[in-house]
Amino acid sequence: MAGKLIDGIWTREGDVPKTTDGRFQRQESAFRNWISTEPDAKFAPETGRYHLYICYACPWAHRTLIMRSLKGLEEAVSVSAVSPLVQDEGWEFADDFPDHLMGKRRLHEIYTAADPSYSRRVSVPVLWDKKLGTIVSNESAEIMRILNSAFVGIAGNDRDFAPDELLAEIDAVNDLTYRKVNNGVYRCGFAGTQAAYDEAVGELFDALDQIEARLEGRAYLVGDQITEADWRLFTTLIRFDHVYASLFKCNIRKISDYPNLSALRARLFAIDGIGDTVKFDQIKSHYWTSLRNLNPSGIVPAGPEITS
């Protein structure tokens, strides 16, 4: 069941947001602050000051968790995961998915703790400031960059997944990946008209074909090293054959039909710590049981066989 906060009050709402012509429309993130070392910065990089709220099933939250792991920030930035099952009040915590920080039961309570009059949809990830008691950011792409750069010299390691000399190319690849692939699968799954679906699925597979060609003879998307661009694609790739190909009607081809994309997916999955961030059981249960408008029975399919 979809829903949102209106003036801080949770309101059940059954429709996925779409334009008048049936195109799925993703809302813009509301909290867009940055952690900075500038002397007058509101949010300064401090070990133990920040808390990350995620859901293992959500690809947008997953990529922030991956960056936290890659940068070795497990001790510096604490984390809580919501249940993969979306209930009548949206994302919720549970006995086996507790809010380690504030003991809340619903994610929308985190949002109203930051802004009592918040009036938008409630999403993961959320980067929370324990010191000021507010949300730093709920924009996954920006949280990735914050975790990549803000704590260098303070906590974690100095590996850089968005180096300056590659940043323009990374941004260009990210733009294609976001518009046509990351968000593209949702544009297919939540399309409200045949025309909207046809447009989205065509753009999705055109983009996958482009990326497959880009990977010919190379290991990674940008340069000769793993960058943010690979990880932003990875969280969609790892879900594609298990969920998007069937539930979201992205079934022209599977990722397993693309040799280069499959190799990239396997290469990234094999990196130390990444397997621990991928919870196939939660991914499948979230999509197949929470999205009852797409799967009214709530039955979770047995396949495909899970490898990577």
C-alpha positions as MATLAB code, in Angstrom:
seq = 'MAGKLIDGIWTREGDVPKTTDGRFQRQESAFRNWISTEPDAKFAPETGRYHLYICYACPWAHRTLIMRSLKGLEEAVSVSAVSPLVQDEGWEFADDFPDHLMGKRRLHEIYTAADPSYSRRVSVPVLWDKKLGTIVSNESAEIMRILNSAFVGIAGNDRDFAPDELLAEIDAVNDLTYRKVNNGVYRCGFAGTQAAYDEAVGELFDALDQIEARLEGRAYLVGDQITEADWRLFTTLIRFDHVYASLFKCNIRKISDYPNLSALRARLFAIDGIGDTVKFDQIKSHYWTSLRNLNPSGIVPAGPEITS';
ca = [
       0.000    0.000    0.000;
       1.413    3.346   -1.005;
       1.101    6.317    1.275;
       2.647    9.591    2.306;
       2.814   12.198    5.018;
       0.626   15.285    4.715;
       1.498   17.971    7.257;
       3.149   15.297    9.373;
       0.135   12.938    9.350;
       0.367    9.577    7.617;
      -2.193    9.232    4.847;
      -2.900    6.018    3.000;
      -2.788    6.484   -0.728;
      -3.283    3.648   -3.181;
      -1.868    5.061   -6.391;
       1.751    5.109   -7.492;
       2.509    8.689   -8.654;
       2.143    9.046  -12.418;
       1.776   11.785  -14.987;
      -1.537   12.240  -16.775;
      -0.280   10.078  -19.665;
       0.578    7.131  -17.408;
       4.317    7.642  -16.992;
       5.721    6.749  -13.566;
       6.998    9.871  -11.813;
       9.577    9.582   -9.035;
       9.467   12.284   -6.381;
      12.473   14.495   -5.760;
      14.302   13.984   -2.473;
      13.478   16.623    0.125;
      16.621   16.626    2.291;
      19.723   17.587    0.303;
      22.316   18.663    2.876;
      26.008   17.782    2.830;
      28.624   16.759    5.373;
      31.548   19.148    4.984;
      34.859   20.076    6.582;
      34.232   23.789    5.975;
      34.689   25.755    9.247;
      31.061   26.906    9.403;
      29.532   23.652    8.132;
      26.294   22.666    9.840;
      27.092   18.986    9.359;
      30.736   18.185   10.140;
      32.354   14.763    9.644;
      32.566   13.118   13.046;
      32.899    9.442   13.873;
      29.745    8.121   15.501;
      27.648   11.203   14.744;
      25.620    9.814   11.838;
      23.168    6.952   11.406;
      22.049    5.375    8.138;
      18.527    4.012    7.713;
      18.253    1.506    4.876;
      16.253   -1.423    3.561;
      18.191   -4.377    2.180;
      15.506   -4.880   -0.464;
      15.677   -1.330   -1.845;
      18.257   -0.709   -4.600;
      18.576    2.995   -3.734;
      19.339    2.232   -0.076;
      21.507   -0.736   -1.020;
      24.009    1.406   -2.877;
      24.614    3.596    0.182;
      25.178    0.496    2.314;
      27.677   -0.750   -0.266;
      29.608    2.533   -0.126;
      29.652    2.388    3.679;
      31.163   -1.103    3.444;
      33.687   -0.244    0.721;
      34.916    2.770    2.673;
      35.221    0.829    5.934;
      32.800    3.109    7.764;
      30.968    0.456    9.756;
      32.209    1.871   13.060;
      31.877    5.500   12.015;
      28.310    5.397   10.655;
      25.813    3.158   12.431;
      22.910    1.569   10.569;
      19.361    0.296   11.016;
      17.321   -1.608    8.447;
      13.549   -1.489    8.078;
      11.540   -4.604    7.345;
      11.376   -5.515    3.648;
       7.587   -5.769    3.843;
       5.826   -2.460    3.261;
       2.751   -2.227    5.483;
      -0.226    0.134    5.632;
       1.997    2.814    7.191;
       4.843    2.348    4.746;
       8.311    1.195    5.758;
       8.256   -0.195    9.303;
      10.668   -1.535   11.871;
       9.994   -4.878   13.554;
      11.390   -7.083   16.304;
      13.915   -8.557   13.876;
      14.414   -5.199   12.147;
      14.738   -2.754   15.063;
      15.459    0.947   14.999;
      18.749    0.808   16.902;
      18.883    4.565   17.340;
      15.485    5.889   18.420;
      13.360    2.792   18.891;
      10.701    3.956   16.428;
       8.263    1.556   14.787;
       7.720    3.379   11.489;
      10.100    5.183    9.189;
       7.712    8.095    8.796;
       8.322    8.846   12.481;
      11.963    9.507   11.609;
      10.852   12.025    8.994;
       8.499   13.860   11.350;
      11.195   13.915   14.020;
      13.198   15.999   11.535;
      10.236   17.987   10.186;
       6.884   17.758   12.036;
       5.050   19.206    9.018;
       6.724   17.021    6.381;
       4.373   16.492    3.407;
       5.809   13.975    0.966;
       6.413   10.302    0.458;
       8.692    8.504    2.890;
      11.668    6.648    1.442;
      14.965    4.980    2.241;
      17.843    5.667    2.545;
      17.987    8.315    5.258;
      21.213    9.745    6.678;
      20.456   10.987   10.188;
      22.475   13.387   12.358;
      22.413   12.212   15.985;
      23.913   15.474   17.223;
      21.356   17.858   15.724;
      18.469   15.385   15.641;
      17.611   15.822   11.991;
      17.976   14.322    8.522;
      21.079   15.249    6.570;
      19.975   13.671    3.298;
      17.520   11.206    1.806;
      19.029   11.342   -1.682;
      20.899    8.092   -2.280;
      23.277    9.395   -4.959;
      24.405   12.226   -2.707;
      24.712    9.982    0.346;
      27.049    7.777   -1.709;
      29.259   10.769   -2.443;
      29.149   11.922    1.168;
      30.298    8.508    2.380;
      32.965    8.365   -0.318;
      34.581   11.693    0.517;
      33.443   13.285    3.775;
      35.228   11.013    6.250;
      38.632   10.750    4.555;
      41.335   11.264    7.179;
      38.810   10.859    9.989;
      37.475    7.310    9.602;
      37.560    4.451    7.138;
      39.953    4.276    4.203;
      41.018    6.714    1.491;
      39.798    4.718   -1.540;
      38.112    7.111   -3.958;
      35.222    5.841   -6.086;
      34.621    9.213   -7.761;
      38.094   10.636   -8.490;
      38.213   14.140   -9.938;
      39.908   13.075  -13.159;
      37.074   10.624  -13.943;
      34.177   12.578  -12.493;
      32.791   14.014  -15.730;
      32.709   10.563  -17.334;
      31.253    8.996  -14.188;
      28.485   11.593  -14.146;
      27.671   10.946  -17.805;
      27.421    7.193  -17.255;
      25.404    7.734  -14.082;
      22.951    9.919  -15.983;
      22.268    7.191  -18.530;
      22.088    4.495  -15.856;
      19.706    6.446  -13.654;
      17.284    7.618  -16.331;
      17.082    4.484  -18.439;
      18.024    1.597  -16.095;
      17.789    2.323  -12.332;
      14.592    4.302  -12.731;
      13.798    2.671  -16.057;
      12.726   -0.629  -14.504;
      10.258    1.269  -12.304;
       8.970    3.181  -15.305;
       8.196   -0.207  -16.859;
       6.683   -1.790  -13.766;
       4.529    1.164  -12.759;
       3.514    2.363  -16.214;
      -0.166    3.234  -16.334;
      -0.659    2.922  -20.096;
       0.630    0.700  -22.880;
       2.301    3.685  -24.520;
       4.144    4.610  -21.320;
       5.303    1.008  -20.895;
       6.416    0.675  -24.520;
       8.455    3.850  -24.240;
      10.086    2.806  -20.965;
      10.920   -0.776  -21.929;
      12.392    0.343  -25.242;
      14.638    2.885  -23.524;
      15.629    0.362  -20.846;
      16.890   -2.263  -23.270;
      18.486    0.291  -25.571;
      20.481    1.467  -22.549;
      21.416   -2.074  -21.496;
      22.609   -2.730  -25.046;
      24.720    0.454  -24.912;
      26.252   -0.496  -21.579;
      26.937   -4.049  -22.760;
      28.808   -2.612  -25.739;
      30.689   -0.170  -23.504;
      31.965   -3.075  -21.395;
      33.398   -4.941  -24.377;
      37.094   -5.476  -23.658;
      37.008   -3.664  -20.336;
      36.339   -4.689  -16.742;
      34.568   -1.582  -15.465;
      32.404    1.228  -16.772;
      34.834    4.135  -16.347;
      38.605    3.959  -16.578;
      40.396    0.839  -15.424;
      39.096    0.852  -11.861;
      35.884    0.299   -9.954;
      33.985    3.551   -9.570;
      30.694    4.775   -8.230;
      29.235    4.210  -11.710;
      29.666    0.439  -11.387;
      27.954    0.329   -8.017;
      25.029    2.470   -9.111;
      24.387   -0.010  -11.903;
      25.087   -3.084   -9.754;
      22.093   -2.718   -7.432;
      19.743   -2.890  -10.421;
      21.665   -5.718  -12.103;
      21.556   -7.892   -8.990;
      17.746   -7.574   -8.784;
      16.966   -7.739  -12.472;
      16.586  -11.449  -13.200;
      15.012  -12.161   -9.814;
      12.375   -9.430   -9.864;
      12.333   -6.862  -12.633;
      12.328   -9.261  -15.596;
       9.065  -10.833  -14.448;
       7.230   -8.605  -11.956;
       8.078   -5.352  -13.761;
       7.642   -6.850  -17.257;
      11.266   -6.119  -18.196;
      11.385   -9.393  -20.089;
      12.851   -8.715  -23.516;
      16.135  -10.119  -22.205;
      17.620  -11.018  -18.824;
      20.966   -9.812  -17.552;
      22.148  -13.419  -17.864;
      21.693  -12.954  -21.639;
      24.320  -10.192  -21.626;
      27.845  -11.648  -21.230;
      29.570   -8.402  -20.254;
      26.885   -7.204  -17.848;
      26.751  -10.660  -16.273;
      30.516  -10.655  -15.834;
      30.428   -7.196  -14.225;
      27.661   -8.276  -11.883;
      29.610  -11.375  -10.824;
      32.880   -9.443  -10.503;
      31.333   -6.872   -8.174;
      29.377   -9.455   -6.180;
      32.631  -11.322   -5.438;
      34.310   -8.330   -3.752;
      34.830   -8.761   -0.014;
      31.843   -7.598    1.999;
      29.475   -7.103   -0.926;
      27.767  -10.475   -0.591;
      26.786   -9.534    2.965;
      24.859   -6.526    1.630;
      22.827   -8.618   -0.853;
      19.804  -10.272    0.772;
      17.983  -12.156   -1.973;
      15.280  -13.387    0.409;
      14.428   -9.821    1.439;
      14.604   -8.537   -2.135;
      12.134  -11.146   -3.383;
       9.765  -10.927   -0.427;
       9.648   -7.122   -0.648;
       8.742   -6.864   -4.290;
       6.447   -9.867   -4.572;
       4.504   -9.361   -1.340;
       4.509   -5.572   -0.895;
       3.454   -4.602   -4.418;
      -0.005   -6.149   -4.335;
      -1.173   -3.976   -7.221;
       1.299   -5.921   -9.373;
       1.028   -9.297   -7.598;
      -2.359   -9.516   -5.832;
      -1.788  -13.009   -4.424;
       1.455  -12.089   -2.709;
       2.939  -15.415   -3.796;
       6.733  -15.316   -4.037;
       8.036  -17.357   -6.998;
      10.595  -20.087   -6.365;
      13.040  -19.065   -9.076;
      15.258  -18.222  -10.644;
      17.984  -20.256   -8.965;
      19.998  -17.824   -6.877;
      23.690  -17.501   -7.659;
      24.558  -13.858   -8.228;
];
